[in-house]
Amino acid sequence: MTQQIELFDIASPCVSVCTSNKKGYCFGCLRSRTERQLWLSMTNEQRRDVLRLIAGRKQRIEQLKDQQLGFDFDEVVEVGELF
């Protein structure tokens, strides 16, 4: 299988929040401490792997929010007339 040539580096997912939870995951970009520290030395393939992990973390966070609240904010609820 041939490798695709990367013309551009993959940009950092940093959103300049830079605050971590107790486990070391950034609230802004959802990367672990190690992922943040090693980002500049990672290959594009490793960066894509980190971006996939971030997408999974975002999905789990959304699922937890929905479970804790018991309802979905994106759900359209029809309301009858008030008067």
C-alpha positions as CSV (number, residue, x, y, z in Angstrom):
1,M,0.0,0.0,0.0
2,T,1.4,3.4,-0.9
3,Q,1.7,6.2,1.7
4,Q,0.0,9.5,1.0
5,I,2.4,12.5,1.2
6,E,1.4,15.1,3.8
7,L,1.8,18.6,2.4
8,F,0.9,20.3,5.7
9,D,1.5,19.5,9.3
10,I,-1.6,18.8,11.4
11,A,-2.4,21.8,13.5
12,S,-2.6,21.5,17.3
13,P,-6.2,21.2,18.6
14,C,-5.3,23.7,21.4
15,V,-8.0,26.3,22.0
16,S,-6.0,28.3,24.6
17,V,-8.0,27.1,27.6
18,C,-5.1,25.2,29.1
19,T,-6.7,24.1,32.3
20,S,-6.4,20.4,33.3
21,N,-8.6,18.1,35.4
22,K,-7.2,15.9,38.2
23,K,-6.3,13.2,35.6
24,G,-4.3,15.7,33.5
25,Y,-6.7,16.0,30.6
26,C,-7.1,19.6,29.3
27,F,-10.6,21.0,29.5
28,G,-10.0,22.9,26.3
29,C,-8.6,20.4,23.8
30,L,-9.2,17.2,25.8
31,R,-5.6,16.0,25.3
32,S,-3.7,14.2,28.1
33,R,-0.7,15.8,29.6
34,T,1.6,13.5,27.6
35,E,-0.2,14.2,24.4
36,R,0.2,17.9,24.9
37,Q,3.9,17.6,25.8
38,L,4.8,15.3,22.9
39,W,2.6,17.0,20.2
40,L,5.5,18.8,18.5
41,S,7.6,15.7,18.2
42,M,4.7,13.5,16.9
43,T,4.4,12.3,13.4
44,N,1.3,13.3,11.5
45,E,0.0,9.7,11.9
46,Q,0.4,9.9,15.7
47,R,-1.3,13.3,15.6
48,R,-4.3,11.8,13.7
49,D,-4.5,9.1,16.3
50,V,-4.6,11.7,19.1
51,L,-7.4,13.6,17.2
52,R,-9.4,10.3,17.0
53,L,-8.9,9.9,20.7
54,I,-10.1,13.4,21.3
55,A,-13.2,12.8,19.2
56,G,-14.0,9.7,21.3
57,R,-13.6,11.7,24.5
58,K,-15.9,14.4,23.2
59,Q,-18.5,11.8,22.4
60,R,-18.3,10.2,25.8
61,I,-18.6,13.6,27.5
62,E,-21.8,14.4,25.5
63,Q,-23.2,11.0,26.4
64,L,-22.5,11.6,30.1
65,K,-24.1,15.0,30.0
66,D,-27.3,13.5,28.4
67,Q,-27.4,10.7,31.0
68,Q,-26.9,13.1,34.0
69,L,-29.4,15.6,32.8
70,G,-32.0,13.1,31.7
71,F,-32.8,14.9,28.5
72,D,-31.3,16.1,25.3
73,F,-31.0,19.8,24.6
74,D,-31.0,19.2,20.8
75,E,-34.3,17.4,21.0
76,V,-37.3,19.5,19.7
77,V,-40.2,19.3,22.2
78,E,-43.6,20.5,21.0
79,V,-45.4,22.6,23.5
80,G,-49.2,23.1,23.3
81,E,-50.7,26.5,23.3
82,L,-50.7,28.4,26.6
83,F,-54.0,30.2,26.1
